Amino acid sequence: MVVLAGCSATTLKHGHQFQETDLQQVQPGMTEDSVRMALGTPATTSALPGGNAYYYISSTTKQSAFFKEEEVDRKVVAVYFNPTGSVDKVANYGMRDGRVFDFVKNETPAHLRDKSFISRFFRGVGPKQKIVDD
């Protein structure tokens, strides 16, 4: 009898792991401090034309036996603030069919305010395809 338990894949999750109810706490008009209280400290922030943004990043990797760990999924929750410092919108970006997809609006964003910034978060994830339309 051969035991193959060591050959099964191990799944690891890194970063901010949010439930849908966590994201529903963030509503338009909330302050930056209120968002940090609800979701925690963001992985990174950005100053955008027309306001700031918080980015919460998570990834899922799998590893089988002695093979190299492989990232199989990445998510970015972006909280966009208007110039007065209150929440403008929330986006939950991930990959679908090799393209960045907003799971909040359930659509591929046609135009992102921070397109190049978001696309950098998804480099090297999934099949080698175009990340964001030009």
C-alpha beads as a LAMMPS data file, in Angstrom:
LAMMPS data file: protein, C-alpha beads

134 atoms
133 bonds

1 atom types
1 bond types

-500.0 500.0 xlo xhi
-500.0 500.0 ylo yhi
-500.0 500.0 zlo zhi

Masses

1 110.0

Atoms # bond

1 1 1 0.000 0.000 0.000
2 1 1 1.369 3.406 -1.012
3 1 1 0.491 6.475 1.031
4 1 1 0.119 9.629 -1.054
5 1 1 -0.902 12.056 1.689
6 1 1 2.242 14.080 1.131
7 1 1 1.261 14.626 -2.493
8 1 1 -2.012 16.427 -1.815
9 1 1 -2.059 20.132 -2.510
10 1 1 -1.855 22.617 0.353
11 1 1 -3.863 25.827 -0.012
12 1 1 -2.593 28.952 1.747
13 1 1 -4.354 32.305 2.039
14 1 1 -2.412 35.514 2.613
15 1 1 -3.430 39.103 3.296
16 1 1 -6.870 40.515 4.022
17 1 1 -9.577 37.848 3.772
18 1 1 -12.970 39.573 3.706
19 1 1 -16.480 38.189 3.809
20 1 1 -19.251 39.925 1.864
21 1 1 -20.654 41.228 5.161
22 1 1 -17.316 42.931 5.911
23 1 1 -17.472 44.888 2.658
24 1 1 -21.128 45.812 3.217
25 1 1 -20.044 47.733 6.327
26 1 1 -18.296 50.293 4.112
27 1 1 -20.840 52.777 2.841
28 1 1 -20.553 55.984 0.786
29 1 1 -19.905 58.968 3.033
30 1 1 -17.829 57.081 5.652
31 1 1 -14.557 58.700 6.723
32 1 1 -11.116 57.188 6.151
33 1 1 -10.851 56.506 9.903
34 1 1 -14.203 54.681 9.881
35 1 1 -13.018 52.482 7.000
36 1 1 -9.822 51.593 8.891
37 1 1 -11.947 50.697 11.934
38 1 1 -14.206 48.438 9.795
39 1 1 -11.601 46.775 7.541
40 1 1 -8.265 47.358 9.267
41 1 1 -5.137 48.996 7.965
42 1 1 -4.879 48.845 4.151
43 1 1 -1.981 47.039 2.492
44 1 1 -1.224 50.206 0.538
45 1 1 -2.745 53.574 -0.312
46 1 1 -2.681 55.871 -3.295
47 1 1 -3.377 59.516 -4.035
48 1 1 -5.559 59.682 -7.146
49 1 1 -6.910 62.583 -9.139
50 1 1 -10.094 63.453 -7.274
51 1 1 -9.252 61.729 -3.973
52 1 1 -7.380 58.908 -2.261
53 1 1 -7.747 55.131 -2.270
54 1 1 -7.106 52.291 0.166
55 1 1 -6.150 48.864 -1.205
56 1 1 -6.610 45.614 0.702
57 1 1 -4.821 42.738 -1.039
58 1 1 -5.249 38.986 -0.594
59 1 1 -3.895 35.996 -2.434
60 1 1 -4.398 32.252 -2.519
61 1 1 -1.531 29.896 -3.291
62 1 1 -1.307 26.136 -3.727
63 1 1 1.652 23.866 -3.282
64 1 1 1.929 20.151 -4.005
65 1 1 4.600 18.090 -2.315
66 1 1 8.015 19.563 -3.102
67 1 1 6.864 21.661 -6.076
68 1 1 7.116 25.426 -6.055
69 1 1 4.217 27.320 -4.478
70 1 1 1.912 28.742 -7.183
71 1 1 -0.415 31.716 -6.796
72 1 1 -3.859 30.733 -8.076
73 1 1 -5.937 33.771 -7.097
74 1 1 -5.538 37.381 -6.019
75 1 1 -8.147 39.874 -4.887
76 1 1 -7.892 43.612 -4.346
77 1 1 -10.548 45.512 -2.420
78 1 1 -10.257 49.191 -3.339
79 1 1 -11.991 51.863 -1.287
80 1 1 -12.086 55.161 -3.169
81 1 1 -12.418 58.460 -1.312
82 1 1 -13.545 61.802 -2.705
83 1 1 -11.510 65.015 -2.115
84 1 1 -13.316 65.642 1.210
85 1 1 -12.077 62.278 2.557
86 1 1 -15.337 60.323 2.548
87 1 1 -16.019 57.039 0.743
88 1 1 -16.990 57.480 -2.885
89 1 1 -17.188 53.789 -3.869
90 1 1 -15.895 50.307 -3.090
91 1 1 -14.589 47.866 -5.701
92 1 1 -13.629 44.227 -5.232
93 1 1 -11.238 43.375 -8.068
94 1 1 -10.219 39.872 -9.041
95 1 1 -9.465 37.891 -12.169
96 1 1 -12.127 36.424 -14.443
97 1 1 -11.236 35.000 -17.844
98 1 1 -7.768 36.540 -17.587
99 1 1 -9.047 40.096 -17.065
100 1 1 -9.548 42.352 -14.079
101 1 1 -13.152 42.040 -12.896
102 1 1 -15.102 44.076 -10.309
103 1 1 -17.132 41.593 -8.257
104 1 1 -19.130 44.401 -6.568
105 1 1 -20.565 45.762 -9.833
106 1 1 -20.295 42.328 -11.479
107 1 1 -18.565 43.760 -14.550
108 1 1 -15.223 44.235 -16.223
109 1 1 -14.363 47.880 -15.567
110 1 1 -14.246 49.799 -18.828
111 1 1 -12.182 52.610 -17.376
112 1 1 -10.382 52.580 -14.051
113 1 1 -9.197 55.810 -12.482
114 1 1 -6.127 53.929 -11.316
115 1 1 -5.847 51.414 -14.181
116 1 1 -2.061 51.087 -14.189
117 1 1 -1.908 50.855 -10.392
118 1 1 -4.551 48.089 -10.224
119 1 1 -3.034 46.182 -13.149
120 1 1 0.290 45.965 -11.272
121 1 1 -1.440 44.048 -8.479
122 1 1 -2.466 41.340 -10.941
123 1 1 0.796 40.850 -12.862
124 1 1 1.819 37.226 -12.962
125 1 1 -1.532 35.829 -11.795
126 1 1 -3.286 33.260 -13.959
127 1 1 -2.752 32.752 -17.685
128 1 1 -0.512 35.182 -19.515
129 1 1 -3.149 37.434 -21.048
130 1 1 -3.812 41.092 -21.367
131 1 1 -4.786 42.360 -17.891
132 1 1 -6.633 45.609 -18.664
133 1 1 -7.941 46.883 -21.978
134 1 1 -6.170 49.979 -23.298

Bonds

1 1 1 2
2 1 2 3
3 1 3 4
4 1 4 5
5 1 5 6
6 1 6 7
7 1 7 8
8 1 8 9
9 1 9 10
10 1 10 11
11 1 11 12
12 1 12 13
13 1 13 14
14 1 14 15
15 1 15 16
16 1 16 17
17 1 17 18
18 1 18 19
19 1 19 20
20 1 20 21
21 1 21 22
22 1 22 23
23 1 23 24
24 1 24 25
25 1 25 26
26 1 26 27
27 1 27 28
28 1 28 29
29 1 29 30
30 1 30 31
31 1 31 32
32 1 32 33
33 1 33 34
34 1 34 35
35 1 35 36
36 1 36 37
37 1 37 38
38 1 38 39
39 1 39 40
40 1 40 41
41 1 41 42
42 1 42 43
43 1 43 44
44 1 44 45
45 1 45 46
46 1 46 47
47 1 47 48
48 1 48 49
49 1 49 50
50 1 50 51
51 1 51 52
52 1 52 53
53 1 53 54
54 1 54 55
55 1 55 56
56 1 56 57
57 1 57 58
58 1 58 59
59 1 59 60
60 1 60 61
61 1 61 62
62 1 62 63
63 1 63 64
64 1 64 65
65 1 65 66
66 1 66 67
67 1 67 68
68 1 68 69
69 1 69 70
70 1 70 71
71 1 71 72
72 1 72 73
73 1 73 74
74 1 74 75
75 1 75 76
76 1 76 77
77 1 77 78
78 1 78 79
79 1 79 80
80 1 80 81
81 1 81 82
82 1 82 83
83 1 83 84
84 1 84 85
85 1 85 86
86 1 86 87
87 1 87 88
88 1 88 89
89 1 89 90
90 1 90 91
91 1 91 92
92 1 92 93
93 1 93 94
94 1 94 95
95 1 95 96
96 1 96 97
97 1 97 98
98 1 98 99
99 1 99 100
100 1 100 101
101 1 101 102
102 1 102 103
103 1 103 104
104 1 104 105
105 1 105 106
106 1 106 107
107 1 107 108
108 1 108 109
109 1 109 110
110 1 110 111
111 1 111 112
112 1 112 113
113 1 113 114
114 1 114 115
115 1 115 116
116 1 116 117
117 1 117 118
118 1 118 119
119 1 119 120
120 1 120 121
121 1 121 122
122 1 122 123
123 1 123 124
124 1 124 125
125 1 125 126
126 1 126 127
127 1 127 128
128 1 128 129
129 1 129 130
130 1 130 131
131 1 131 132
132 1 132 133
133 1 133 134
